[in-house]
Amino acid sequence: KKSRSPSGYAPPSKYSHLPELQDVLAPNLFCVFIGLNPGITTAASGHAYAHPSNLFWKLLFSSGLTSRRLHPSEDGTLPEKYGLGNTNIVSRPTRNGSELSKGEMDGSVQVLEEKIGKWKPEAVCVVGKSIWESIWRKQKGRAMRKEEFRYGWQEDEERLGRCGEWEGARVFVACTTSGLAATLSVAEKERIWRELGVWVEKRREERG
């Protein structure tokens, strides 16, 4: 039986009519979420993780990262209300991740590093394995081996955005929140995200 192939790479011109999603960033954040790139619904609405099937806002609430389930249109409240921010490794919108190339993702890591270095959050949450694999390839100059991948907090030296005397943001790798991803159960996804939620709750208490 022949397996179905992914939809394949789409050039930027295909979705050039759609606006790029604005980052939601500010100084002194606990954590910045790094998504893959905006989907069609997200780009058209101008708000992050806007597709109804995406679990992002549900997982933020169930993990304790937000005090209630936010609507995508409230993404701009994340910094002031919760000490959280949002950006993507690739800024241009596509229908799905398979329409991006590895080269395009890897080529976007430097801009991402500079962005994190500018805003200096305490941590970043990489929302999806493929994003972390791109960052890893650029930082280490080789592909990640299967046994080297894990969800959750990464080694302390594997930080993002180092610049000058700043040591960079700690890295937490979470599962993708895309509704198309069915590898993990909802309970497994919630467990992964809860680990980050516990840390952010603790940091909120410590900061007062």
C-alpha positions as CSV (number, residue, x, y, z in Angstrom):
1,K,0.0,0.0,0.0
2,K,1.5,3.3,-1.0
3,S,1.6,5.9,1.8
4,R,0.4,9.4,1.2
5,S,3.1,12.0,0.8
6,P,2.9,15.3,2.6
7,S,1.6,18.3,0.6
8,G,5.1,19.5,0.0
9,Y,7.0,22.8,0.0
10,A,5.1,26.0,-0.9
11,P,7.0,29.1,-2.0
12,P,6.4,32.4,-0.1
13,S,4.5,33.8,-3.1
14,K,1.7,31.3,-2.5
15,Y,0.5,33.0,0.6
16,S,2.0,36.5,0.0
17,H,-1.5,38.0,0.3
18,L,-1.7,37.1,4.0
19,P,-0.1,39.4,6.6
20,E,2.7,38.2,8.8
21,L,1.7,37.6,12.5
22,Q,3.0,40.2,14.9
23,D,5.2,39.0,17.8
24,V,3.9,39.4,21.3
25,L,7.0,40.3,23.3
26,A,8.1,42.5,26.1
27,P,11.0,42.8,28.6
28,N,11.3,40.7,31.8
29,L,9.0,37.8,30.6
30,F,9.1,34.4,32.3
31,C,8.7,32.5,29.1
32,V,8.4,33.1,25.3
33,F,6.6,30.5,23.2
34,I,8.3,29.7,19.9
35,G,5.9,28.3,17.4
36,L,6.7,26.9,13.9
37,N,4.9,29.5,11.8
38,P,1.4,31.0,11.4
39,G,-1.2,28.9,9.8
40,I,-3.8,30.4,7.4
41,T,-6.5,31.0,10.1
42,T,-3.9,32.6,12.4
43,A,-2.5,34.9,9.7
44,A,-6.0,35.9,8.5
45,S,-7.2,36.7,12.0
46,G,-3.9,38.3,13.2
47,H,-3.9,36.3,16.4
48,A,-1.7,33.4,17.5
49,Y,-2.9,29.7,17.4
50,A,-6.3,30.8,16.1
51,H,-7.4,27.6,14.4
52,P,-10.3,26.0,16.4
53,S,-8.5,22.6,16.5
54,N,-5.3,23.9,17.9
55,L,-4.8,23.0,21.6
56,F,-2.5,25.9,22.5
57,W,-4.9,28.0,24.5
58,K,-6.5,25.0,26.2
59,L,-3.1,23.7,27.2
60,L,-2.0,27.1,28.6
61,F,-5.0,27.0,30.9
62,S,-4.9,23.3,31.9
63,S,-1.1,23.7,32.7
64,G,-1.6,26.7,35.0
65,L,0.2,29.1,32.6
66,T,-3.0,31.2,32.4
67,S,-5.8,31.5,35.0
68,R,-8.5,30.9,32.4
69,R,-8.8,29.7,28.8
70,L,-8.0,32.7,26.7
71,H,-9.5,33.4,23.2
72,P,-6.8,33.8,20.5
73,S,-7.9,37.5,20.2
74,E,-6.5,38.0,23.7
75,D,-3.0,37.0,22.8
76,G,-1.8,40.6,23.3
77,T,-2.6,40.3,27.0
78,L,0.0,37.6,27.6
79,P,2.9,39.8,28.6
80,E,1.2,42.1,31.1
81,K,-1.2,39.6,32.7
82,Y,0.9,36.4,32.7
83,G,4.5,37.3,32.0
84,L,4.4,35.3,28.7
85,G,5.2,36.1,25.1
86,N,4.9,34.6,21.7
87,T,6.9,34.4,18.4
88,N,7.6,31.9,15.6
89,I,10.8,30.4,14.1
90,V,9.5,31.2,10.6
91,S,7.4,34.4,10.1
92,R,5.6,33.6,6.9
93,P,2.2,31.8,6.9
94,T,1.6,28.4,5.3
95,R,-1.3,25.9,5.4
96,N,0.8,23.5,7.4
97,G,4.4,22.8,8.4
98,S,5.2,20.6,5.5
99,E,5.1,23.6,3.2
100,L,8.3,24.9,4.9
101,S,11.7,23.5,4.1
102,K,14.4,22.5,6.6
103,G,16.7,25.0,5.0
104,E,14.2,27.8,5.6
105,M,13.7,26.8,9.2
106,D,17.5,26.5,9.9
107,G,18.0,29.8,8.2
108,S,15.6,31.5,10.5
109,V,17.4,30.4,13.7
110,Q,19.8,33.3,13.8
111,V,17.0,35.9,13.7
112,L,15.3,34.0,16.4
113,E,18.4,33.9,18.6
114,E,18.8,37.7,18.1
115,K,15.2,38.3,19.0
116,I,15.5,36.3,22.2
117,G,18.8,38.1,23.0
118,K,17.0,41.4,22.6
119,W,14.1,40.7,24.9
120,K,15.9,38.3,27.4
121,P,13.1,36.1,28.8
122,E,14.0,33.7,31.6
123,A,13.0,30.8,29.4
124,V,11.7,29.8,26.0
125,C,9.2,27.1,25.3
126,V,9.8,25.5,21.9
127,V,6.4,24.4,20.7
128,G,7.2,21.3,18.6
129,K,10.0,18.8,18.0
130,S,10.9,20.0,14.5
131,I,11.6,23.6,15.8
132,W,14.1,22.2,18.4
133,E,15.7,20.0,15.8
134,S,16.4,23.1,13.6
135,I,17.8,25.1,16.6
136,W,20.0,22.1,17.5
137,R,21.3,21.7,13.9
138,K,22.4,25.4,13.9
139,Q,23.8,25.4,17.4
140,K,25.7,22.1,17.1
141,G,26.4,21.8,13.4
142,R,24.8,18.4,13.1
143,A,21.5,16.6,13.2
144,M,20.0,15.4,16.4
145,R,20.1,11.7,17.1
146,K,16.9,10.0,18.0
147,E,18.1,9.2,21.5
148,E,19.1,12.8,22.1
149,F,15.6,14.2,21.9
150,R,13.4,14.6,25.0
151,Y,10.5,16.8,26.0
152,G,10.8,19.1,28.9
153,W,13.8,21.1,30.2
154,Q,17.0,20.7,28.2
155,E,20.6,20.8,29.4
156,D,21.5,24.1,31.1
157,E,24.2,24.8,28.5
158,E,21.6,24.5,25.7
159,R,20.3,28.0,26.0
160,L,18.9,30.4,23.4
161,G,19.8,34.0,22.6
162,R,23.2,34.3,24.3
163,C,24.6,37.8,23.8
164,G,27.3,39.8,25.6
165,E,27.2,38.9,29.3
166,W,23.7,37.4,29.2
167,E,23.8,33.6,29.4
168,G,20.7,33.1,27.3
169,A,17.2,31.7,28.0
170,R,16.6,28.2,29.4
171,V,15.0,25.9,26.9
172,F,11.8,23.9,27.5
173,V,10.6,21.7,24.6
174,A,6.9,21.0,24.5
175,C,4.9,19.0,22.1
176,T,3.2,20.7,19.2
177,T,-0.3,21.9,19.9
178,S,-1.5,21.4,16.3
179,G,-4.8,19.5,16.0
180,L,-3.2,17.4,13.2
181,A,-0.7,15.9,15.6
182,A,-2.0,12.6,17.1
183,T,1.2,10.9,18.2
184,L,0.6,11.8,21.9
185,S,-2.6,11.5,23.8
186,V,-4.2,14.6,25.3
187,A,-3.2,13.3,28.8
188,E,0.5,13.0,27.6
189,K,0.4,16.5,26.1
190,E,-1.1,17.9,29.4
191,R,1.6,16.2,31.4
192,I,4.4,17.8,29.3
193,W,2.9,21.3,29.5
194,R,2.1,21.0,33.2
195,E,5.8,20.7,33.9
196,L,6.3,24.2,32.4
197,G,3.2,25.5,34.2
198,V,4.6,24.4,37.6
199,W,7.8,26.3,36.9
200,V,6.1,29.5,35.8
201,E,3.8,29.4,38.8
202,K,6.8,29.1,41.1
203,R,8.6,32.0,39.4
204,R,5.5,34.2,39.7
205,E,5.4,33.5,43.4
206,E,9.1,34.3,43.8
207,R,8.8,37.6,41.9
208,G,5.7,38.5,43.8
